Every structure is written in structure tokens, then in C-alpha cells.
Amino acid sequence: MVADHELTSYLAALAPEADPDSTGSGARFGEGQVHQLRMTPFASEQLKEIAEARGTSPQALARDWVLERLSWEAQAESTQAQRQLTQDEQDTDQHFFGGQLDESTS
């Protein structure tokens, strides 16, 4: 019986390791989560081409794009919250000081 090194490698990658915080290469990733991404063949090919042009892997490029988008979303949420706070302060000022200013101008 001939050993199938590709199958053996694949099965070894699927097997749980003694150290769940290891990538298998010895590099640690701590509390990182693994997410799968299903893409159309066309989108997958685009990702591969862009990654190759940038000298990186498709996985690293997709991860970077997701992290950039999450950062953008957090900034947009923070900006929206700040605008709401500013609007609330203006509404409060008009409520408390609006009547008083109207009386002084009469």
C-alpha cells in the first residue's frame, strides 16, 4: 500500500491538536476565531489575482479587508453617536433656554 502524503497532510490539518491556540506552524494566535468565506468562482479568482498583485495571500487580503471594514463601521457608528449627542444637547439648550431668551427679547 502506497502512502498518500496529500491525504495524510489534509487529515492531519483537520485533527485537533494538543494546543488549540496554535496554527500548527508554532505561531500563536490567542483568542482568534476562524471564519469560512464562501465565494463565487469569479469572486474567488478576483481575490486571488488582487492578492497576487499585492504580494500576499488571498486569505490575508480578505482578512485585512474585513478588519478595515470593521474599523470603518466602528468609526461611522462613533460619528453617528457624536452627532446624536450634539443634537440632543442643542435640543436641551433650546428647551431650557429658548423660553428665557424669548422673554428677554420681548
N, CA and C atoms as a LAMMPS dump frame, in Angstrom:
ITEM: TIMESTEP
0
ITEM: NUMBER OF ATOMS
318
ITEM: BOX BOUNDS ff ff ff
-5.0000000000000000e+02 5.0000000000000000e+02
-5.0000000000000000e+02 5.0000000000000000e+02
-5.0000000000000000e+02 5.0000000000000000e+02
ITEM: ATOMS id mol type element x y z
1 1 1 N 0.84 -1.18 0
2 1 2 C 0 0 0
3 1 3 C 0.889 1.248 0
4 2 1 N 0.6 2.18 -0.92
5 2 2 C 1.379 3.397 -1.072
6 2 3 C 0.742 4.499 -0.226
7 3 1 N 1.552 5.2 0.519
8 3 2 C 1.055 6.278 1.373
9 3 3 C 0.678 7.48 0.513
10 4 1 N -0.468 8.052 0.797
11 4 2 C -0.926 9.252 0.107
12 4 3 C -0.579 10.445 1
13 5 1 N 0.525 11.088 0.678
14 5 2 C 1.028 12.166 1.531
15 5 3 C 0.073 13.364 1.565
16 6 1 N -0.59 13.631 0.449
17 6 2 C -1.529 14.743 0.414
18 6 3 C -2.725 14.47 1.336
19 7 1 N -3.255 13.251 1.287
20 7 2 C -4.365 12.881 2.155
21 7 3 C -3.942 12.892 3.616
22 8 1 N -2.762 12.37 3.896
23 8 2 C -2.252 12.355 5.266
24 8 3 C -2.103 13.768 5.802
25 9 1 N -1.582 14.668 4.984
26 9 2 C -1.412 16.063 5.388
27 9 3 C -2.765 16.722 5.642
28 10 1 N -3.727 16.448 4.767
29 10 2 C -5.062 17.023 4.91
30 10 3 C -5.733 16.547 6.2
31 11 1 N -5.661 15.255 6.448
32 11 2 C -6.266 14.7 7.659
33 11 3 C -5.567 15.213 8.917
34 12 1 N -4.26 15.387 8.847
35 12 2 C -3.528 15.922 9.995
36 12 3 C -3.958 17.36 10.286
37 13 1 N -4.243 18.125 9.23
38 13 2 C -4.686 19.509 9.418
39 13 3 C -6.068 19.569 10.054
40 14 1 N -6.891 18.561 9.799
41 14 2 C -8.235 18.532 10.378
42 14 3 C -8.253 18.028 11.81
43 15 1 N -7.254 17.245 12.186
44 15 2 C -7.213 16.635 13.515
45 15 3 C -6.965 17.698 14.574
46 16 1 N -7.653 17.579 15.717
47 16 2 C -7.397 18.543 16.797
48 16 3 C -5.98 18.369 17.322
49 17 1 N -5.381 19.482 17.637
50 17 2 C -4.02 19.453 18.161
51 17 3 C -4.06 19.545 19.673
52 18 1 N -2.962 19.187 20.282
53 18 2 C -2.864 19.274 21.74
54 18 3 C -2.969 20.725 22.204
55 19 1 N -2.484 21.655 21.375
56 19 2 C -2.507 23.082 21.712
57 19 3 C -3.493 23.795 20.784
58 20 1 N -4.716 24.08 21.245
59 20 2 C -5.705 24.709 20.37
60 20 3 C -5.366 26.145 19.991
61 21 1 N -4.39 26.767 20.655
62 21 2 C -4.007 28.141 20.335
63 21 3 C -2.806 28.186 19.41
64 22 1 N -2.637 27.168 18.6
65 22 2 C -1.502 27.132 17.693
66 22 3 C -2.005 26.986 16.266
67 23 1 N -1.314 27.602 15.34
68 23 2 C -1.675 27.495 13.93
69 23 3 C -1.097 26.24 13.307
70 24 1 N -0.341 25.479 14.064
71 24 2 C 0.301 24.297 13.523
72 24 3 C 1.733 24.591 13.12
73 25 1 N 2.022 25.838 12.836
74 25 2 C 3.376 26.225 12.471
75 25 3 C 4.141 26.697 13.7
76 26 1 N 3.474 26.674 14.836
77 26 2 C 4.1 27.141 16.064
78 26 3 C 3.712 28.561 16.394
79 27 1 N 3.149 29.279 15.426
80 27 2 C 2.737 30.663 15.672
81 27 3 C 1.46 30.665 16.506
82 28 1 N 1.391 31.527 17.489
83 28 2 C 0.227 31.586 18.38
84 28 3 C -0.732 32.661 17.869
85 29 1 N -2.023 32.407 18.034
86 29 2 C -2.999 33.42 17.658
87 29 3 C -3.977 33.734 18.763
88 30 1 N -3.732 33.222 19.966
89 30 2 C -4.515 33.6 21.136
90 30 3 C -5.991 33.342 20.983
91 31 1 N -6.784 34.382 21.138
92 31 2 C -8.235 34.261 21.137
93 31 3 C -8.842 34.407 19.743
94 32 1 N -8.046 34.283 18.693
95 32 2 C -8.55 34.456 17.334
96 32 3 C -9.61 33.435 16.974
97 33 1 N -10.537 33.846 16.132
98 33 2 C -11.606 32.987 15.642
99 33 3 C -11.365 32.708 14.161
100 34 1 N -11.734 31.537 13.718
101 34 2 C -11.614 31.169 12.313
102 34 3 C -12.999 31.246 11.688
103 35 1 N -13.11 31.933 10.547
104 35 2 C -14.367 32.058 9.82
105 35 3 C -14.151 31.577 8.391
106 36 1 N -15.111 30.843 7.876
107 36 2 C -15.046 30.415 6.486
108 36 3 C -15.818 31.408 5.638
109 37 1 N -15.371 31.565 4.401
110 37 2 C -15.99 32.512 3.49
111 37 3 C -16.279 31.799 2.175
112 38 1 N -17.55 31.686 1.818
113 38 2 C -17.927 31.052 0.563
114 38 3 C -18.104 32.148 -0.479
115 39 1 N -17.427 31.97 -1.618
116 39 2 C -17.464 32.972 -2.674
117 39 3 C -17.768 32.3 -4.011
118 40 1 N -18.275 33.089 -4.937
119 40 2 C -18.465 32.576 -6.283
120 40 3 C -17.093 32.322 -6.897
121 41 1 N -17.003 31.443 -7.885
122 41 2 C -15.703 31.217 -8.538
123 41 3 C -15.106 32.5 -9.116
124 42 1 N -15.964 33.355 -9.668
125 42 2 C -15.474 34.608 -10.235
126 42 3 C -14.857 35.503 -9.154
127 43 1 N -15.572 35.651 -8.036
128 43 2 C -15.061 36.482 -6.94
129 43 3 C -13.797 35.889 -6.355
130 44 1 N -13.75 34.571 -6.239
131 44 2 C -12.556 33.905 -5.717
132 44 3 C -11.36 34.163 -6.617
133 45 1 N -11.579 34.111 -7.909
134 45 2 C -10.488 34.363 -8.86
135 45 3 C -10.026 35.819 -8.771
136 46 1 N -10.966 36.733 -8.634
137 46 2 C -10.599 38.153 -8.467
138 46 3 C -9.743 38.342 -7.226
139 47 1 N -10.155 37.722 -6.129
140 47 2 C -9.409 37.829 -4.878
141 47 3 C -7.992 37.297 -5.049
142 48 1 N -7.866 36.153 -5.696
143 48 2 C -6.541 35.567 -5.928
144 48 3 C -5.669 36.491 -6.768
145 49 1 N -6.236 37.057 -7.832
146 49 2 C -5.472 37.938 -8.71
147 49 3 C -5.013 39.201 -7.98
148 50 1 N -5.905 39.803 -7.218
149 50 2 C -5.547 41.021 -6.482
150 50 3 C -4.487 40.705 -5.434
151 51 1 N -4.671 39.595 -4.726
152 51 2 C -3.701 39.205 -3.702
153 51 3 C -2.329 38.962 -4.32
154 52 1 N -2.301 38.285 -5.45
155 52 2 C -1.021 38.018 -6.126
156 52 3 C -0.347 39.32 -6.549
157 53 1 N -1.138 40.254 -7.072
158 53 2 C -0.595 41.546 -7.491
159 53 3 C -0.024 42.327 -6.309
160 54 1 N -0.591 42.111 -5.131
161 54 2 C -0.123 42.82 -3.936
162 54 3 C 0.905 42.033 -3.135
163 55 1 N 1.238 40.842 -3.618
164 55 2 C 2.264 40.045 -2.95
165 55 3 C 1.824 39.443 -1.634
166 56 1 N 0.561 39.071 -1.543
167 56 2 C 0.041 38.486 -0.313
168 56 3 C -0.862 37.308 -0.671
169 57 1 N -1.368 36.65 0.332
170 57 2 C -2.265 35.518 0.088
171 57 3 C -3.713 36.014 0.026
172 58 1 N -4.572 35.265 -0.656
173 58 2 C -5.991 35.647 -0.665
174 58 3 C -6.584 35.694 0.742
175 59 1 N -6.158 34.777 1.613
176 59 2 C -6.675 34.761 2.978
177 59 3 C -6.282 36.024 3.735
178 60 1 N -5.022 36.425 3.603
179 60 2 C -4.549 37.623 4.301
180 60 3 C -5.242 38.872 3.764
181 61 1 N -5.432 38.925 2.449
182 61 2 C -6.097 40.077 1.851
183 61 3 C -7.545 40.169 2.309
184 62 1 N -8.254 39.051 2.305
185 62 2 C -9.653 39.044 2.758
186 62 3 C -9.738 39.438 4.228
187 63 1 N -8.829 38.918 5.046
188 63 2 C -8.821 39.265 6.474
189 63 3 C -8.586 40.765 6.65
190 64 1 N -7.607 41.311 5.913
191 64 2 C -7.32 42.741 6.015
192 64 3 C -8.527 43.575 5.611
193 65 1 N -9.202 43.154 4.533
194 65 2 C -10.377 43.902 4.077
195 65 3 C -11.491 43.856 5.115
196 66 1 N -11.709 42.721 5.726
197 66 2 C -12.744 42.601 6.753
198 66 3 C -12.394 43.487 7.953
199 67 1 N -11.138 43.451 8.384
200 67 2 C -10.722 44.272 9.527
201 67 3 C -10.832 45.762 9.21
202 68 1 N -10.478 46.162 7.977
203 68 2 C -10.635 47.561 7.574
204 68 3 C -12.098 47.978 7.618
205 69 1 N -12.98 47.105 7.129
206 69 2 C -14.407 47.43 7.117
207 69 3 C -14.961 47.53 8.53
208 70 1 N -14.535 46.628 9.406
209 70 2 C -14.98 46.692 10.797
210 70 3 C -14.529 47.999 11.454
211 71 1 N -13.315 48.416 11.162
212 71 2 C -12.819 49.687 11.689
213 71 3 C -13.649 50.845 11.147
214 72 1 N -13.953 50.811 9.851
215 72 2 C -14.759 51.858 9.225
216 72 3 C -16.146 51.909 9.861
217 73 1 N -16.757 50.735 10.072
218 73 2 C -18.079 50.677 10.688
219 73 3 C -18.055 51.257 12.1
220 74 1 N -17.013 50.938 12.863
221 74 2 C -16.897 51.458 14.229
222 74 3 C -16.756 52.977 14.216
223 75 1 N -15.972 53.507 13.271
224 75 2 C -15.811 54.959 13.173
225 75 3 C -17.122 55.627 12.775
226 76 1 N -17.84 55.021 11.836
227 76 2 C -19.121 55.58 11.399
228 76 3 C -20.125 55.58 12.547
229 77 1 N -20.136 54.509 13.326
230 77 2 C -21.034 54.423 14.476
231 77 3 C -20.682 55.479 15.516
232 78 1 N -19.389 55.675 15.75
233 78 2 C -18.942 56.674 16.711
234 78 3 C -19.321 58.08 16.247
235 79 1 N -19.156 58.345 14.952
236 79 2 C -19.515 59.648 14.4
237 79 3 C -21.009 59.888 14.527
238 80 1 N -21.806 58.863 14.246
239 80 2 C -23.258 58.993 14.362
240 80 3 C -23.663 59.237 15.816
241 81 1 N -23.029 58.535 16.745
242 81 2 C -23.341 58.731 18.165
243 81 3 C -22.977 60.148 18.599
244 82 1 N -21.845 60.665 18.112
245 82 2 C -21.425 62.019 18.458
246 82 3 C -22.408 63.043 17.903
247 83 1 N -22.871 62.823 16.664
248 83 2 C -23.85 63.739 16.074
249 83 3 C -25.15 63.73 16.878
250 84 1 N -25.575 62.55 17.301
251 84 2 C -26.805 62.437 18.088
252 84 3 C -26.648 63.148 19.422
253 85 1 N -25.479 63 20.049
254 85 2 C -25.222 63.673 21.316
255 85 3 C -25.257 65.187 21.127
256 86 1 N -24.65 65.674 20.063
257 86 2 C -24.648 67.106 19.776
258 86 3 C -26.068 67.603 19.54
259 87 1 N -26.862 66.838 18.785
260 87 2 C -28.254 67.221 18.525
261 87 3 C -29.06 67.22 19.812
262 88 1 N -28.838 66.216 20.663
263 88 2 C -29.548 66.164 21.943
264 88 3 C -29.205 67.371 22.809
265 89 1 N -27.925 67.78 22.806
266 89 2 C -27.509 68.951 23.585
267 89 3 C -28.175 70.209 23.046
268 90 1 N -28.263 70.337 21.719
269 90 2 C -28.914 71.506 21.127
270 90 3 C -30.401 71.529 21.481
271 91 1 N -31.035 70.367 21.402
272 91 2 C -32.455 70.29 21.757
273 91 3 C -32.666 70.669 23.212
274 92 1 N -31.767 70.218 24.09
275 92 2 C -31.872 70.529 25.519
276 92 3 C -31.675 72.024 25.744
277 93 1 N -30.688 72.612 25.06
278 93 2 C -30.456 74.053 25.19
279 93 3 C -31.68 74.839 24.748
280 94 1 N -32.301 74.456 23.664
281 94 2 C -33.479 75.165 23.179
282 94 3 C -34.634 75.01 24.156
283 95 1 N -34.752 73.84 24.758
284 95 2 C -35.836 73.606 25.709
285 95 3 C -35.668 74.463 26.962
286 96 1 N -34.451 74.469 27.529
287 96 2 C -34.223 75.194 28.781
288 96 3 C -34.05 76.686 28.577
289 97 1 N -33.379 77.075 27.508
290 97 2 C -33.043 78.48 27.345
291 97 3 C -33.92 79.198 26.323
292 98 1 N -34.647 78.446 25.521
293 98 2 C -35.468 79.059 24.469
294 98 3 C -36.516 80.009 25.027
295 99 1 N -37.26 79.571 26.03
296 99 2 C -38.304 80.415 26.611
297 99 3 C -37.729 81.629 27.297
298 100 1 N -36.616 81.453 28.008
299 100 2 C -35.989 82.557 28.72
300 100 3 C -35.484 83.616 27.745
301 101 1 N -34.9 83.168 26.627
302 101 2 C -34.407 84.142 25.658
303 101 3 C -35.556 84.88 25.012
304 102 1 N -36.666 84.184 24.75
305 102 2 C -37.822 84.847 24.148
306 102 3 C -38.388 85.907 25.074
307 103 1 N -38.423 85.642 26.389
308 103 2 C -38.964 86.597 27.353
309 103 3 C -38.087 87.83 27.418
310 104 1 N -36.746 87.648 27.335
311 104 2 C -35.849 88.803 27.467
312 104 3 C -35.874 89.689 26.231
313 105 1 N -36.271 89.133 25.09
314 105 2 C -36.318 89.947 23.88
315 105 3 C -37.652 90.656 23.74
316 106 1 N -38.64 90.334 24.583
317 106 2 C -39.961 90.965 24.474
318 106 3 C -39.993 92.299 25.135
